[in-house]
Amino acid sequence: MRVLMVSDVYFPRVNGVSTAIETHRAGLAEHGVEVRLVVPRYDDEEDQPNILRLPGWKVPGDPEDRIVSPLAMRRAAIEAADGWADLIHVQTPFAAHYAGIAAAKRHGLPVVATYHTLFEEYLQLYAKRLPAAPLRALARRISRMQCDSLTMTIVPSQAMLQRLREYGIRAPLQVLPTGVPLGQFSVGDRQAQRARFRARYGIPPSQPVALFVGRAAHEKNIGFLIEALALARQSCPDLLLLVAGEGPALADLHELAERLGQTANVRFLGYLDRARELPDCYAAADLFAFASRTETQGLVLIEAMAAGLPVVALAEMGTCDLLSAGKGALVPSLDTADFGAAMARVASDALLRSRLGHEAQALAQDWSDSSLTARLAALYRELTPNSNAPETAWRAHSRARQA
């Protein structure tokens, strides 16, 4: 089987969408699914088989991203699918969405999309001067129109399924999280990794360390973590916060740390290499702190748990599916004092860290890339026109649209 994936982002741009695409691309091959990508070119990336990169322009105010001409994306998707693809999988809702729809219509193929990003919340964070209600209504209307143009929309959590149902979307929705290559984070000599990373960054062996991994963007709510850190240090005065990632909020985060007198207690590490540096970073930390309220899944939480890190996190949106088990994590309220107290408690209690860490590692096994990618491959086969599977919701929907 052959699947064309179309996306407005991909590595070397580091984010959850890029990570999900790469996880799929690597894992689906084991299930007899060949993947071809149509994605932006960022710099001078080497050509790779089945990856078509399109030139674009830097996004004003966000030079990490690229804008590809919608016409170029459309033409590339149509050509890449011609006589090759069995199904189109759209990963982002911008030029890639409309290119994927065009390719599917041209060649009579089913088209699915993964709803990675809760744009209803993001628009308010990046357009603060505009009225919130019209922005929310606009985001919902666009999401409704896009999802209803698809054969099926894949959502990574039950919370996202419920939210899209509230939008009034009529097309089929399927909950299917993105898996994580657990072995990348759970295999290795953790003590050696910890010592190596701490020595590299000049962190004393016994200093308690809280870690955040992710894009340094406003929607990640990292400022909340810095405020909580200032309160946590009242009872755990040596606590250090590491922020691994880059993004448009960095300047504001540096300013906040300085204003709160936490400049020496917050270390901004930038992006870390996923193959070596990131596993070492997880091993070097004592707890993982996460306060995003807009996640559709929260892959970094699973990575941290696979590494045996206890988690202190808010249970909001997509993270609820993982944190509802009540294992491996403390889930404080949306209050910096409460969150800071939880950080200090985990950082100061070795027995608690050990218990939560073992629980976290066991829980992460349910989110392995191998099992979830197998489910995605099975879904692809159900959706292909030549499938002998019985009629399902998507088939009924497709017939209704064609009638």
ZIZIFEN-V271289 format. One record per residue. RES is the residue in three letters. NEAR is the number of other ideal C-beta (glycine too) atoms within 10 Angstrom. Layout:
RES NEAR
RES NEAR
This chain:
MET 16
ARG 16
VAL 25
LEU 31
MET 27
VAL 32
SER 28
ASP 24
VAL 22
TYR 25
PHE 15
PRO 10
ARG 18
VAL 18
ASN 20
GLY 20
VAL 19
SER 17
THR 18
ALA 22
ILE 24
GLU 15
THR 19
HIS 25
ARG 20
ALA 13
GLY 22
LEU 21
ALA 13
GLU 12
HIS 16
GLY 11
VAL 20
GLU 15
VAL 20
ARG 19
LEU 22
VAL 30
VAL 28
PRO 22
ARG 16
TYR 19
ASP 6
ASP 5
GLU 14
GLU 6
ASP 8
GLN 9
PRO 5
ASN 14
ILE 18
LEU 17
ARG 19
LEU 18
PRO 11
GLY 19
TRP 11
LYS 12
VAL 12
PRO 8
GLY 8
ASP 13
PRO 10
GLU 18
ASP 19
ARG 22
ILE 16
VAL 24
SER 14
PRO 15
LEU 10
ALA 15
MET 28
ARG 22
ARG 16
ALA 21
ALA 31
ILE 19
GLU 14
ALA 20
ALA 27
ASP 12
GLY 6
TRP 14
ALA 24
ASP 21
LEU 23
ILE 28
HIS 25
VAL 29
GLN 26
THR 20
PRO 18
PHE 16
ALA 23
ALA 25
HIS 24
TYR 18
ALA 30
GLY 31
ILE 20
ALA 20
ALA 27
ALA 25
LYS 13
ARG 14
HIS 18
GLY 7
LEU 20
PRO 22
VAL 25
VAL 25
ALA 25
THR 25
TYR 25
HIS 25
THR 19
LEU 21
PHE 19
GLU 19
GLU 19
TYR 16
LEU 18
GLN 19
LEU 14
TYR 15
ALA 11
LYS 10
ARG 4
LEU 12
PRO 10
ALA 12
ALA 9
PRO 10
LEU 19
ARG 15
ALA 12
LEU 14
ALA 18
ARG 18
ARG 12
ILE 16
SER 22
ARG 16
MET 10
GLN 19
CYS 23
ASP 15
SER 18
LEU 25
THR 20
MET 22
THR 24
ILE 23
VAL 25
PRO 24
SER 22
GLN 14
ALA 21
MET 24
LEU 17
GLN 12
ARG 21
LEU 20
ARG 12
GLU 9
TYR 16
GLY 12
ILE 21
ARG 13
ALA 20
PRO 20
LEU 20
GLN 19
VAL 13
LEU 18
PRO 24
THR 24
GLY 23
VAL 26
PRO 19
LEU 20
GLY 13
GLN 18
PHE 23
SER 19
VAL 11
GLY 15
ASP 10
ARG 16
GLN 9
ALA 11
GLN 18
ARG 20
ALA 15
ARG 15
PHE 24
ARG 20
ALA 11
ARG 12
TYR 13
GLY 7
ILE 17
PRO 10
PRO 9
SER 7
GLN 12
PRO 21
VAL 22
ALA 27
LEU 24
PHE 25
VAL 24
GLY 22
ARG 21
ALA 22
ALA 22
HIS 19
GLU 20
LYS 26
ASN 20
ILE 30
GLY 18
PHE 21
LEU 25
ILE 22
GLU 19
ALA 26
LEU 25
ALA 20
LEU 18
ALA 30
ARG 21
GLN 12
SER 14
CYS 18
PRO 10
ASP 13
LEU 24
LEU 22
LEU 25
LEU 21
VAL 25
ALA 21
GLY 22
GLU 16
GLY 20
PRO 17
ALA 20
LEU 16
ALA 9
ASP 13
LEU 20
HIS 15
GLU 12
LEU 19
ALA 24
GLU 11
ARG 11
LEU 16
GLY 10
GLN 17
THR 13
ALA 8
ASN 19
VAL 23
ARG 17
PHE 16
LEU 18
GLY 10
TYR 18
LEU 19
ASP 10
ARG 16
ALA 8
ARG 14
GLU 16
LEU 21
PRO 24
ASP 21
CYS 25
TYR 28
ALA 22
ALA 23
ALA 26
ASP 21
LEU 27
PHE 25
ALA 30
PHE 26
ALA 23
SER 25
ARG 16
THR 21
GLU 31
THR 22
GLN 25
GLY 26
LEU 24
VAL 27
LEU 29
ILE 25
GLU 25
ALA 31
MET 31
ALA 25
ALA 29
GLY 22
LEU 29
PRO 25
VAL 29
VAL 28
ALA 25
LEU 21
ALA 18
GLU 20
MET 21
GLY 26
THR 26
CYS 16
ASP 19
LEU 27
LEU 22
SER 11
ALA 13
GLY 10
LYS 18
GLY 25
ALA 28
LEU 20
VAL 17
PRO 21
SER 11
LEU 13
ASP 12
THR 20
ALA 14
ASP 14
PHE 26
GLY 26
ALA 20
ALA 22
MET 28
ALA 24
ARG 18
VAL 28
ALA 26
SER 16
ASP 13
ALA 10
LEU 7
LEU 15
ARG 19
SER 12
ARG 14
LEU 23
GLY 21
HIS 14
GLU 19
ALA 25
GLN 19
ALA 14
LEU 21
ALA 25
GLN 12
ASP 13
TRP 22
SER 18
ASP 22
SER 13
SER 12
LEU 19
THR 24
ALA 16
ARG 14
LEU 26
ALA 19
ALA 13
LEU 16
TYR 22
ARG 18
GLU 17
LEU 24
THR 15
PRO 11
ASN 7
SER 14
ASN 6
ALA 11
PRO 7
GLU 9
THR 15
ALA 12
TRP 21
ARG 18
ALA 11
HIS 17
SER 19
ARG 10
ALA 10
ARG 12
GLN 6
ALA 5
